Amino acid sequence: MGKLSGKSAIVTGGASGMGRGVALCFAEEGANVAILDRNEAGAKEVAAEAAASGVKTVGLACDVGDEASVKSTFAASAEALGDTDILVANAGIDTTELIENMSTEMWEEMIRINLNSIFYCSREVIPAMKSKRWGRIINFSSQLAHKGAPLMAHYCASKAGVMGFTRSLAYELVEHGITVNCINPGPIDTPLYMGIPEDWRREKEASMPIKRPGRIEEVVPTVLLLASEEGSFYVGASMNMNGGDVMV
Ligand SMILES: NC(=O)c1ccc[n+]([C@@H]2O[C@H](COP(=O)([O-])OP(=O)(O)OC[C@H]3O[C@@H](n4cnc5c(N)ncnc54)[C@H](O)[C@@H]3O)[C@@H](O)[C@H]2O)c1
């Protein structure tokens, strides 16, 4: 018996990086897993890899910043795997620009994908979780929500929004047996992080007490904890694995 046996999970952004790590871990722990990503080929690849653990999986093309896309893929996931018990809202993007040079389009794209998505995805899973009186919602924020960063005001604003949303939803749902928490990683070695300009990354790592980015396997166990029965006392928490970048 795995820690998530009998549960169905959705992992958004599961085609790459931390989402992929979470999807594979959940499958190993016995959950049926839907991998939703705008990279459809990647989602299907990870679904095939996760199926090797002997659980049901599905990989679906989804744009989490698009309400209609979320509604249809969440329904397809429930159809394939049963009602969603665990939502990991991990999909996100990262760009850099000075605010004075930032286009409105760049700002809105960041808020659409990193923040609106959290609302769209949570809203879809709440009714079934309430009727089962059990559920786990785990949202990906960032340690930059606490700290801020030059060139990333739009990203930091979106992730601070995720944290505020998480805490508020945690109040709304705890009496229904549903916990809502967020993951606030520091720099983690994933394709997203490697896409940030190298001089920015070097400066960042030099300023960190641990002097290096984190690894995916240093984040995934915390997501598993929050998703499992053992995570039942975490309510509205911000889990800060960040190599000492922000000590809160
Ligand atoms: N890597 C870091 O240093 C770091 C630090 C703090 C927070 N985070 C957050 O962690 C999460 C995962 O990041 P990662 O580093 O694993 O990134 P990643 O780029 O490796 O993976 C992100 C995945 O999200 C998908 N995605 C992006 N936009 C999407 C959309 N609109 N709809 C559906 N899927 C979409 C991508 O296709 C990709 O597969 C993100 O929310 C990110 O902001 C990352």
The ligand as an SDF file (V2000), in Angstrom:
LIG
                    3D

 44 48  0  0  0  0  0  0  0  0999 V2000
   12.2660   26.2700  -10.5920 N   0  0  0  0  0  0  0  0  0  0  0  0
   12.2650   27.2220   -9.6900 C   0  0  0  0  0  0  0  0  0  0  0  0
   13.3180   27.7700   -9.3520 O   0  0  0  0  0  0  0  0  0  0  0  0
   10.9850   27.6590   -9.0380 C   0  0  0  0  0  0  0  0  0  0  0  0
   11.0530   28.3950   -7.8610 C   0  0  0  0  0  0  0  0  0  0  0  0
    9.8880   28.7840   -7.2230 C   0  0  0  0  0  0  0  0  0  0  0  0
    8.6630   28.4490   -7.7570 C   0  0  0  0  0  0  0  0  0  0  0  0
    8.6090   27.7390   -8.9140 N   0  0  0  0  0  0  0  0  0  0  0  0
    7.2750   27.4040   -9.4400 C   0  0  0  0  0  0  0  0  0  0  0  0
    7.1610   25.9980   -9.4780 O   0  0  0  0  0  0  0  0  0  0  0  0
    6.2810   25.6170  -10.5420 C   0  0  0  0  0  0  0  0  0  0  0  0
    6.9560   24.5760  -11.4190 C   0  0  0  0  0  0  0  0  0  0  0  0
    8.1210   25.1330  -11.9560 O   0  0  0  0  0  0  0  0  0  0  0  0
    9.2840   24.2880  -12.6650 P   0  0  0  0  0  0  0  0  0  0  0  0
   10.5320   24.9730  -12.3160 O   0  0  0  0  0  0  0  0  0  0  0  0
    9.1160   22.8560  -12.4000 O   0  0  0  0  0  0  0  0  0  0  0  0
    8.9590   24.6470  -14.1980 O   0  0  0  0  0  0  0  0  0  0  0  0
    9.0530   23.8580  -15.5870 P   0  0  0  0  0  0  0  0  0  0  0  0
    9.1320   24.9270  -16.6270 O   0  0  0  0  0  0  0  0  0  0  0  0
   10.0830   22.7910  -15.5680 O   0  0  0  0  0  0  0  0  0  0  0  0
    7.6090   23.1770  -15.6560 O   0  0  0  0  0  0  0  0  0  0  0  0
    6.4620   23.9630  -15.7460 C   0  0  0  0  0  0  0  0  0  0  0  0
    5.4420   23.2150  -16.5800 C   0  0  0  0  0  0  0  0  0  0  0  0
    4.2630   24.0300  -16.6440 O   0  0  0  0  0  0  0  0  0  0  0  0
    3.7700   23.9650  -17.9590 C   0  0  0  0  0  0  0  0  0  0  0  0
    2.9610   25.1620  -18.2470 N   0  0  0  0  0  0  0  0  0  0  0  0
    3.3690   26.4470  -18.3620 C   0  0  0  0  0  0  0  0  0  0  0  0
    2.3310   27.2320  -18.6720 N   0  0  0  0  0  0  0  0  0  0  0  0
    1.2450   26.4250  -18.7480 C   0  0  0  0  0  0  0  0  0  0  0  0
   -0.1190   26.6520  -19.0380 C   0  0  0  0  0  0  0  0  0  0  0  0
   -0.5780   27.8630  -19.3330 N   0  0  0  0  0  0  0  0  0  0  0  0
   -0.9630   25.6020  -18.9930 N   0  0  0  0  0  0  0  0  0  0  0  0
   -0.5120   24.3460  -18.7130 C   0  0  0  0  0  0  0  0  0  0  0  0
    0.7760   24.0660  -18.4610 N   0  0  0  0  0  0  0  0  0  0  0  0
    1.6370   25.1050  -18.4720 C   0  0  0  0  0  0  0  0  0  0  0  0
    5.0050   23.8980  -18.8440 C   0  0  0  0  0  0  0  0  0  0  0  0
    4.6970   23.3910  -20.1480 O   0  0  0  0  0  0  0  0  0  0  0  0
    5.8880   22.9770  -18.0290 C   0  0  0  0  0  0  0  0  0  0  0  0
    5.6940   21.6200  -18.3910 O   0  0  0  0  0  0  0  0  0  0  0  0
    5.9220   26.9150  -11.2590 C   0  0  0  0  0  0  0  0  0  0  0  0
    4.6790   27.3900  -10.7960 O   0  0  0  0  0  0  0  0  0  0  0  0
    7.0320   27.8600  -10.8580 C   0  0  0  0  0  0  0  0  0  0  0  0
    6.6410   29.2040  -10.8980 O   0  0  0  0  0  0  0  0  0  0  0  0
    9.7320   27.3300   -9.5690 C   0  0  0  0  0  0  0  0  0  0  0  0
  1  2  1  0
  2  3  2  0
  2  4  1  0
  4  5  1  0
  4 44  2  0
  5  6  2  0
  6  7  1  0
  7  8  2  0
  8  9  1  0
  8 44  1  0
  9 10  1  0
  9 42  1  0
 10 11  1  0
 11 12  1  0
 11 40  1  0
 12 13  1  0
 13 14  1  0
 14 15  2  0
 14 16  1  0
 14 17  1  0
 17 18  1  0
 18 19  2  0
 18 20  1  0
 18 21  1  0
 21 22  1  0
 22 23  1  0
 23 24  1  0
 23 38  1  0
 24 25  1  0
 25 26  1  0
 25 36  1  0
 26 27  1  0
 26 35  1  0
 27 28  2  0
 28 29  1  0
 29 30  1  0
 29 35  2  0
 30 31  1  0
 30 32  2  0
 32 33  1  0
 33 34  2  0
 34 35  1  0
 36 37  1  0
 36 38  1  0
 38 39  1  0
 40 41  1  0
 40 42  1  0
 42 43  1  0
M  CHG  2   8   1  16  -1
M  END
$$$$
